[in-house]
Amino acid sequence: MSDDTIRLVTMGRIIRRRLRLLTLLAVVGALVGYGASFLFPPRYTTSASVLLPGAWQERELLTQAEIATSSVVLDRAAATLGWTEVGGGGLRDRVSAAAADGNIITISGTSDTPERAQRLADQVAGQFVTFAARIAGAGTDPEAAARPEALRQLVTQTSRRITELADAADPGKSVESVQTRTELAKLRTALQEAVKKLEQADPASDKADMVVMGPAARPTGEAPPTRMQLVGGGALLFFLLTVIGHLATARRGRRPRTEAEIAAALGSTVLGTVDVPADRPVHRPDGGGPRATIRRLLGLDVRWDVPAPRPSGDEAGRRVRYRRVCARLREQHPFTQGLLLVVPGGDETALRAAEQLVAEAGGEPRLRVVEVSVSRPLVRESHDESGALVVLSAGNRTAAELADIAGACADARQEVVGIVLAGMVRARREKSAAGDPPQDTTPAFAVGVDASGGSA
């Protein structure tokens, strides 16, 4: 796993084999999110739109948006609303403005109730229009506002007078009268164009009189994050953290998986590989205590980072593998005494394989199963056995743990004569002649770990 690429099949394997744990932690995350929702009171947000007539550049619209949230506008809005608990500075976090398409400034207000949010947005929009009108000079100087109209009237009177002079000129066809009439017409046209250009150049002529496009709508739902969003976010966060934790642990753990790596860690040779059906229970007299029960309930007793059990043949084919291992033991090590079958603690697959080896050996050589604690490995000295055969499943223990087990065997003066690898397989269900499933003939025996860390 440490060198494998994280693929979708890996994620699916985590979800399938850790579903109960992931579900439990997701529920815990949802409860945490529900508790966090009480720290964030409900908020409601609504918006009011202000139309800016005329032609505006993008930078000018951004400037108007900044003016809408300026301290002057917010202070006036707070004073008009009469919210003594919140001043203009407090409204800065509750009010925002943005320039939209079509020369529209959208002003958003947020408060703890829909009514207060609506009043806040409307009031800020109204104060913004009033303040912008003062900046543009609209309505602040009556004389300045009357000057353009007086100029238009003067132009109208002058044009009328020019027309009268042109009509009063010599109606004859003389060259002087025609030139006079032409010059007066040109003068009237130039005067009208000058007034038109003056109106276009006046910034207050097309950028004043902002309009609030109706009152803000009363919000019907809370602004994010809502309570449901916090609950869902907490559940998703805990779910993802659990998955990431599984992946990080698998990448950090260096567990031998190949025969060469396991043989190097234990300092011996692999005598063979045996298959263990996945549907057989382990013969253990003790239930493992409350901790083991919790692990079984949460599905932690099954490793997630190992492939699914491969299909296997019939019972006869599996028993052949065990007999071949026993035959190699007799050929390579003709023991006059018994042999210890050392199984790492918690390796259920290896324990099943050790049970079957005892059954297939038939007393020659005489085998005795010893389950050794991995945290504090200890093998008791015995004069009835003259060697140790380590039975384990691949990828279940680290190289340091396997080396400790080999050291415990050496301390007990039991040489590690070989290694047997046990793998979980999916067995085909076979029926007897009577139609009943075959009975498990594997003998049951007690395996216990003593207080010092060893077992007998």
N, C-alpha and C positions, 0 to 999 in steps of 0.2 A: 504493500500500500504506500510505502514511503516514496517510491519511485514511480508509481502509477499516475497516469493522468486522471484527474477527477472527471468522470463521465456521468451521463444521465443514469446509467445503470447503477453506479455507485450511490447516487442520490436516492434512486428507487429502493435500493437494498436497505439503506438507512431507514427510510420511511416504513418499509414493510416490517423490518425486524425490531424497530424501536417505536412502533406506532403507539403503544400504550404509554411509554415514557413521554413521547412528543405530545400526546393528547393531554397528559397530566400537566406538563409544563406550560402548554398553551392555555389551559384553564387557569393556572397560576398567573400567567401574564395578563389574562383578561381581568382577573380580580385586581391585579396591581393597577391596570389601566382604569378600572372602575373607581378605585380609591383615589387615583390621581385626578379624576374628574371633579372631585370635591375641592381640589386646590385651584381649579380654574373655573370661576363662575361663568354662567352662560352669557354669551355676547351676541348682539344682533347688529347687523350692518345694513344700511340702505344708502342710496345715492340720489343726488339732485344734479341736474344738468343745466349749464349756463351756456347760452348761444352768444357767440361773438360775431356780430354782423360785419360785413366788409371783407377785405382781403388781409390775411394774416400770414406771416411767415412762421416756420416751425419754431424758430428760436423765440419769437414773440409769444407763441402759445405756451411754451415752456415757462417763460417769464410770468405769464398770467397765472399758471398753475402754482408757481412758487408764491405769488402774491396771495392766492386763495388760502394758503396755509401759513401766512405770515403771522407774527405775534400781534400786529395791529388788528387784523381781521378776527383772530381767535379771541383776543381780549374783549373786543366789542360783542362778539357772539356770546361769550360767557357772561358778560354783564347783562345782556338783554335776556338771556335764559334765566338768570337768577340762581344758577347752581353754585351755591356758596362753597360746597365741598370740592369743587373743581374750578380752577382758574384757567387763564389762557394757556399757561404752560402745561397744565394737565390735559387740555384738549389736544395738544400736539400729537399725542400718541393715539388719539381716537379719531382724528380727522386726516384724510389724505385727499389729494387732488391729482388728476392726470388729464393730459390733453388727448382727446379722441378725434376721430376723423370728422370733417365737416365743421371745423372751428367751434368745437364743443369742449368745455371744461367740465369734467365729471368730478363732483365733490362727494366723498363718501364719509359717513359718520357712523361710529360704533359706540353702543352704550349697552347697559345691562337690561333694558327693556325695549320692546319694539317702539313704544311711544316716544321715549327719550331719544332713540336713534333717529326717528323721523324728524323730531323737532330740531335736533342738532344739525342734520344735513340741510334742512330748509333755512335755518338761521344763518349758518355759515355762508350758504349761497347768497342770501340777501345782503349780508354784510360785505361780501366780496364785490357784488355789483355796485353797491353804494360807494365803497372805497375806490374801485376802479374808475367810476365816473368822476370822482373828485380828482384823481390823478390826471385824467384826460382833460379836466377843466370844464366838463359839462355841467351847467347849472350853477357854477360857483361865482361867475362874473356876469351880471345881466347885460352890462354894456358890451362886453366882449361877445356875448351870444347874439346881441342885436346888430353888431357890425356887419356880418355877411348879408343879412336881410336889407340893411340900409344900402349896402353896395349894389345889391340887385336892383333895388328901386331906382338908384341913381343911374345905373346902366340903362334901365328901361326908359327913363325920362330922356336921357341923352340920345338914345336910338330914335325916340319919337321926334325929338328936335331935329335930328339929322334928316329924318324923312321929310319934315316940314320944309327945311331949307332946300332940300333937293327938289321938292315940288314947287317952291317959290322961285327957283332959278329960271332963267330965260327958257321958256318952253320951245324956243326955236331950235333949229338944227345947226346952230353955230358950233364951231369947234370948241369955244370957250365954255359954253353951257354943258356940252357933253363931257368935257374933262372935269368940270366941277361936280356934276352928278356922279361920275365914276369915282372920284376921290372921296366923296361923302359916303358912298356905298362901301368902299374899302375900309374907311375909318370905322363904320358901324360894325362890320364883320370882325375887324381886329379887336375892337372893344369887347365884343361878345366872347371871342376865343380867349382873351386874357382873363375874363371873369371865370370862364369854365376851368382854365388851368389853375387859377387861384383856389377854386373849390376842391379840385383834385389834390392839390398840394397840402391842403389843410388836414392834419392828422386827426382832428376831432370830428371831421365831416363824415368819415366812414368807419371809425373805430370807437364810436360812443354808443350809448344806449344799449348796453348788454341786457339780455333778456333771460330770466329764469324760466326754463321750459317746464313749468308745472311743479307741483309739490312732490316731494320724495314719496315713494311707495312705502307703505308700512311693511316691514319684514315679517314673513310668516315662519321662518326657521332660524335656528341658531347659526351663528358664524362658526367656521371651523377653528379649533378642533372641538367637535361635539363629543358628548359622552360616549356615543356608539363608536365614533372614530377612535377615541382613546382606548376603549375596550378592545376593538379589533386590532389597533396598532400594538397594544401590549401583548395580545395573543400571538400576533405575527412576529413580533420582536423576539419573544422567548422561543418560539418555534425555530426561527432562523439561527439564533444563538446556539441552540442545542445541536442543530445540524452542523454548524460551523465548528463547534467544540468536538464533535465526533470526527470530523475530517482532520482537524488540527492534531487531535490525539493519535489518530492512525498514521499521519505523516511523521509525527515525532517519534513514534514507537518503532524500534528496529527489532523485528521478531523474525528469526530464521524460519524459512519456509521450504527451502530445498534440502535434499538429503545431505549434500556436501556441507551446507552451513550448520545443520544440526549435528552432524558427525564431528565437525571441527569444534563445536561448542562443548560437546560431551567427551571428546577425546576417544571415540570408539568408532565402530563401523555399523552400518545399517544392515540388519539381517533380512529385512523384508517389510512389506507394507500389507496391512490387513484392512478389511472392510467391516464397518459396524453399521447395522441397519438403523435408520433414523427413527423407527417407530417402536423400538424396544425400550422399556423402562430400565433404569439402573437399580440394581439390588443394593439399596443402602438402608440400614436399619434406622439411622437417625435422619431427621428432617432438615438438619443444617442450621436450626435455630431461626429466630425472627428475621435476622438479616438475610438469610437464604430465602426465606419465604417472600420477603419484600422483593428480592431480586427476581424470583420466579414470577411474581405478580406483574412486575414492570417489564418482564421479558429481557432482563439483563443477564440471565444465565446462559443465553445463546449469543455467540459472537456474531456481529453484523458484518465484519470486514472479511469474512471468508466466503467463497463461492457457495452457491446452493449445492446440496448433495447431488452427486451425479447418479444416474441410474445404475443399478447393480443387477447381477444375474441371480440365479436361484441360491438356495441355502447350501446346496452341495458345492457350488463353485466357491462360495465364501469360505467354507470349511477347508477347502484344499489349500488356501493361502495360509491358514493357521497351521495345518499339518506340515507344510513346507518349512515354516519358521521353526517348528519343533524338530524337524529332521535336521536342519542346519545346526541347531544347538547340539544335537547328539553327535553329529559328525565332527564339528569343530571343537567342541568342548565336552568330552566324555566325563561328565561329573559323577563322582562317587557320592557326593552330598547334594543337598537341595540348591535351589537357585531363587534369589529374590526378584520379584517383578516390581520394580520401583515406578510408581505412577505419581506425577506432579499433582498436588492438591488442587481440586476444582476442575480437573480435566475429565469430564464425564465420558467423552468418547474413548479416551485411553483406558478408563476403568472398565468399560464394557469389553474392550479388546482383551484386557488382562483376564477377565472372567472367562472369556472364550478360550484363551490360551491354556488356562488351567484345565478346562474340560477336555481339550484336544490332546494335551500332553499325556493324559492317562496315568499320571504318577511317574513318568520316565521322560525327562527328569522331573523331580519333585519340585513344584513351583509354589511359592507363597507370595501373595500380593501385599505390598507395603505402600500406602499412600503417604507421601512426604509433603509437609507444608512448604510452600514456596517462600514465604516470608522468612521463616527460620528453619531451613532444611536440617533434619537430623535423622540419621539411620542408626538404629540400635545395633550394637555388636551381637553377633550370633555365631555359634559354632556349628549350627546345623546347615548353614548355607556357605557356599564357597564362591560366590559371584553374584553380580547384579545385572539384570536385564531391564533397561529403561524403556518403558512403553509410554508414548506420548503422541499427541496430534500436532501436525505441523502448524506453525504460525500462532501457537497458543501462548508461548513463553518467550521471553527475551533471551539473548545469548548469555547475559550475566546470570539470569536465574538458572539456566541450564548448567552453567559452570558451577554454580553453588550446589546444585544437586549432585553433580559429579564429585565435588569436593566432600560432600557429606558421605557419599559411598566410600570414598578413599579413607575418610576418618574412621569409618566402621570396618576398615580392612576388607572391603568388598570391592573387587575389581569390576569395572563396567565391561562386561564381555560382549555387549551388543546393544543395538537399538532397534526397536520395532515401532514403525509409524502407523498410526491408526487414522483412518479417514471415514467420515460419515457418508453413507450412500442411501439411496432410496431403494428399498427392497420390494420386489414383486410379491404380492400376496398369493400364497399357495394354499390349496385346499386338499384335504386328505380324501381318501376314498369315501368316507361317510359324509363329506361335504363340510366338515368343521375345519377351522384353521389349525395348523399344527401347533402343538404346545411347545413352549420354550423349555428345553431340557438343560439349560445352563444352570449349574449348581449355584445356590445362593450362599454367600458367606459374609461375615461381618468385617468391615474395615473401619477402624477407629484411629483418630489422631490423639496422642497423649498430650499431657500438659506441657511437656518439654519441647514439643514441635515435631517429634517423630511419630510413627504409627506402628501398629503391630496387627 
